[in-house]
Every structure is written in C-alpha cells, then in structure tokens.
C-alpha cells in the first residue's frame, strides 16, 4: 500500500494550524484576563455584569441564536471564570488596579491624572492591611 504524502502533508499542516489556533486562543484569553483584572474595580464590575448578562441571554435563547453567538458566550463564560478566580485571590478589592500597565511618566498631564486616580482607588478600595 502506497501512502499518499500529499494527504499526510495537508493533515500535518491542518494539525499544526489547529495547534497554532489553540495557542493563540490561550494567549488572547490570558491577555484579556490581565486587562480586565487591572481595570478600576467599578469598571471591572460593569464588565462582569455585562458579559454575565450576555451569557445568561445566550443560555436562555440557544435555539434562536447562531453557532457563533453560542461559541462566543462559551468564551465569555471562560473569561468570566478566570477573571473571578483572579479577583478572589486579591487581598483587597482593587489590588490589581493598573497592575500590568506601563506608564509614560514623561506625559505630565497623564501622570497627574494617574496619581489622582490611584489615590482615589486607595480611598475607595483600601488595603485592609494598612488600616
């Protein structure tokens, strides 16, 4: 029996593409989770409320929705779960605010606003270890 190498090559390329997509999806997911947990806690709550609402809507209307919408809700569900896991690890609400961000301290206007916001976060969501 002779092996058709073209088929094997295509199969290999297809499997490589799937592996690449899996890696990309994982990286995209990690990126989004880090972005969300670094948000202002009030905005983060709004994000969670919004996407939980979408998931609930899809769960209760599956028969009327496209496969893309259903898969999208599944992705949202995974993101919500991961974000909530990180939030549960925080010692105090807002601990991760702006955690993974680089700052351009040369932009003095932005730096002044950032420092004000950082103080407001500390006031609104204090670290219980410093009370």
MODELLER restraints for C-alpha pairs under 7 A, 6 or more apart:
rsr = mdl.restraints
at = mdl.atoms
rsr.add(forms.Gaussian(group=physical.xy_distance, feature=features.Distance(at['CA:29:A'], at['CA:79:A']), mean=6.75, stdev=0.5))
rsr.add(forms.Gaussian(group=physical.xy_distance, feature=features.Distance(at['CA:33:A'], at['CA:79:A']), mean=6.46, stdev=0.5))
rsr.add(forms.Gaussian(group=physical.xy_distance, feature=features.Distance(at['CA:33:A'], at['CA:82:A']), mean=6.78, stdev=0.5))
rsr.add(forms.Gaussian(group=physical.xy_distance, feature=features.Distance(at['CA:33:A'], at['CA:83:A']), mean=5.64, stdev=0.5))
rsr.add(forms.Gaussian(group=physical.xy_distance, feature=features.Distance(at['CA:36:A'], at['CA:44:A']), mean=6.19, stdev=0.5))
rsr.add(forms.Gaussian(group=physical.xy_distance, feature=features.Distance(at['CA:37:A'], at['CA:44:A']), mean=6.89, stdev=0.5))
rsr.add(forms.Gaussian(group=physical.xy_distance, feature=features.Distance(at['CA:37:A'], at['CA:83:A']), mean=6.31, stdev=0.5))
rsr.add(forms.Gaussian(group=physical.xy_distance, feature=features.Distance(at['CA:37:A'], at['CA:87:A']), mean=6.97, stdev=0.5))
rsr.add(forms.Gaussian(group=physical.xy_distance, feature=features.Distance(at['CA:37:A'], at['CA:96:A']), mean=6.22, stdev=0.5))
rsr.add(forms.Gaussian(group=physical.xy_distance, feature=features.Distance(at['CA:38:A'], at['CA:96:A']), mean=5.13, stdev=0.5))
rsr.add(forms.Gaussian(group=physical.xy_distance, feature=features.Distance(at['CA:38:A'], at['CA:97:A']), mean=4.36, stdev=0.5))
rsr.add(forms.Gaussian(group=physical.xy_distance, feature=features.Distance(at['CA:38:A'], at['CA:98:A']), mean=4.53, stdev=0.5))
rsr.add(forms.Gaussian(group=physical.xy_distance, feature=features.Distance(at['CA:38:A'], at['CA:99:A']), mean=5.50, stdev=0.5))
rsr.add(forms.Gaussian(group=physical.xy_distance, feature=features.Distance(at['CA:38:A'], at['CA:100:A']), mean=6.60, stdev=0.5))
rsr.add(forms.Gaussian(group=physical.xy_distance, feature=features.Distance(at['CA:39:A'], at['CA:97:A']), mean=5.47, stdev=0.5))
rsr.add(forms.Gaussian(group=physical.xy_distance, feature=features.Distance(at['CA:39:A'], at['CA:98:A']), mean=6.20, stdev=0.5))
rsr.add(forms.Gaussian(group=physical.xy_distance, feature=features.Distance(at['CA:40:A'], at['CA:94:A']), mean=6.75, stdev=0.5))
rsr.add(forms.Gaussian(group=physical.xy_distance, feature=features.Distance(at['CA:40:A'], at['CA:97:A']), mean=5.66, stdev=0.5))
rsr.add(forms.Gaussian(group=physical.xy_distance, feature=features.Distance(at['CA:41:A'], at['CA:93:A']), mean=6.83, stdev=0.5))
rsr.add(forms.Gaussian(group=physical.xy_distance, feature=features.Distance(at['CA:41:A'], at['CA:94:A']), mean=5.40, stdev=0.5))
rsr.add(forms.Gaussian(group=physical.xy_distance, feature=features.Distance(at['CA:48:A'], at['CA:80:A']), mean=6.66, stdev=0.5))
rsr.add(forms.Gaussian(group=physical.xy_distance, feature=features.Distance(at['CA:51:A'], at['CA:76:A']), mean=6.46, stdev=0.5))
rsr.add(forms.Gaussian(group=physical.xy_distance, feature=features.Distance(at['CA:54:A'], at['CA:73:A']), mean=6.88, stdev=0.5))
rsr.add(forms.Gaussian(group=physical.xy_distance, feature=features.Distance(at['CA:55:A'], at['CA:73:A']), mean=5.13, stdev=0.5))
rsr.add(forms.Gaussian(group=physical.xy_distance, feature=features.Distance(at['CA:55:A'], at['CA:76:A']), mean=6.95, stdev=0.5))
rsr.add(forms.Gaussian(group=physical.xy_distance, feature=features.Distance(at['CA:55:A'], at['CA:77:A']), mean=6.64, stdev=0.5))
rsr.add(forms.Gaussian(group=physical.xy_distance, feature=features.Distance(at['CA:58:A'], at['CA:70:A']), mean=6.44, stdev=0.5))
rsr.add(forms.Gaussian(group=physical.xy_distance, feature=features.Distance(at['CA:58:A'], at['CA:73:A']), mean=6.62, stdev=0.5))
rsr.add(forms.Gaussian(group=physical.xy_distance, feature=features.Distance(at['CA:62:A'], at['CA:70:A']), mean=6.92, stdev=0.5))
rsr.add(forms.Gaussian(group=physical.xy_distance, feature=features.Distance(at['CA:92:A'], at['CA:127:A']), mean=5.59, stdev=0.5))
rsr.add(forms.Gaussian(group=physical.xy_distance, feature=features.Distance(at['CA:92:A'], at['CA:128:A']), mean=6.81, stdev=0.5))
rsr.add(forms.Gaussian(group=physical.xy_distance, feature=features.Distance(at['CA:93:A'], at['CA:125:A']), mean=5.78, stdev=0.5))
rsr.add(forms.Gaussian(group=physical.xy_distance, feature=features.Distance(at['CA:94:A'], at['CA:121:A']), mean=6.92, stdev=0.5))
rsr.add(forms.Gaussian(group=physical.xy_distance, feature=features.Distance(at['CA:94:A'], at['CA:125:A']), mean=5.97, stdev=0.5))
rsr.add(forms.Gaussian(group=physical.xy_distance, feature=features.Distance(at['CA:105:A'], at['CA:111:A']), mean=5.77, stdev=0.5))
